[in-house]
Amino acid sequence: MSPLLGRAALAGPIVMAVTPFYGAGVDERSFAELAAWQVDAGSSGLCVAGPAGEAPPWRRGSASA
C-alpha cells in the first residue's frame, strides 16, 4: 500500500497506447484488442493520449474524441 495514496502503488511496465483510427474516429474494437494484448503480455497499465502525439488534435465534441 502506498502511504501517500492509501492504495496499492503501481508497479511494472506502463506502456504508451497507440490509438488505432478508422475513418474519422477511434477504432474501439481494435483498441480493446490492443489493450487486452498489452495486459496479457504483462503491462500494468496503459498511458492513453499521452506523449505519443495523439492528444493535441483531439478536441471536445470532435468526432474522434
C-alpha positions as CSV (number, residue, x, y, z in Angstrom):
1,M,0.0,0.0,0.0
2,S,1.2,3.5,-0.8
3,P,1.2,5.7,2.3
4,L,0.6,8.7,0.1
5,L,-2.4,7.4,-1.9
6,G,-3.9,4.9,0.6
7,R,-4.0,2.2,-2.1
8,A,-1.6,-0.1,-3.9
9,A,1.2,1.6,-5.7
10,L,1.6,1.0,-9.4
11,A,4.3,-1.5,-10.3
12,G,5.6,-2.9,-13.5
13,P,5.6,-1.5,-17.1
14,I,3.0,1.1,-18.1
15,V,3.1,1.4,-21.9
16,M,2.0,4.2,-24.2
17,A,-1.0,3.0,-26.2
18,V,-1.1,3.9,-29.9
19,T,-4.7,4.7,-30.8
20,P,-6.0,2.9,-33.9
21,F,-8.2,5.1,-36.0
22,Y,-10.7,4.1,-38.6
23,G,-12.0,6.8,-40.8
24,A,-12.7,9.9,-38.7
25,G,-12.9,8.1,-35.4
26,V,-11.2,5.7,-33.0
27,D,-11.4,2.0,-33.9
28,E,-12.7,0.9,-30.5
29,R,-12.7,-2.8,-31.2
30,S,-9.0,-2.7,-32.3
31,F,-8.2,-0.6,-29.2
32,A,-9.8,-3.1,-26.9
33,E,-7.9,-5.9,-28.5
34,L,-4.6,-4.0,-28.2
35,A,-5.3,-3.2,-24.6
36,A,-6.1,-6.8,-23.8
37,W,-2.9,-7.9,-25.6
38,Q,-0.8,-5.5,-23.6
39,V,-2.3,-6.6,-20.2
40,D,-1.9,-10.3,-21.2
41,A,1.7,-9.6,-22.0
42,G,2.3,-8.2,-18.5
43,S,1.7,-4.5,-18.8
44,S,0.4,-3.0,-15.5
45,G,-1.3,-0.1,-17.3
46,L,-1.7,2.0,-20.5
47,C,-1.0,5.6,-21.0
48,V,-3.7,6.9,-23.3
49,A,-3.4,10.2,-25.3
50,G,0.0,10.8,-23.8
51,P,3.3,11.8,-25.3
52,A,2.7,9.7,-28.5
53,G,1.4,12.9,-30.1
54,E,-2.2,11.9,-30.5
55,A,-3.9,14.2,-27.9
56,P,-3.3,17.7,-29.5
57,P,-5.6,17.1,-32.5
58,W,-8.4,15.9,-30.2
59,R,-11.0,18.5,-29.2
60,R,-14.0,18.2,-27.0
61,G,-17.0,17.4,-29.2
62,S,-15.0,16.3,-32.2
63,A,-15.8,13.1,-34.0
64,S,-12.5,11.5,-33.0
65,A,-12.6,12.3,-29.3
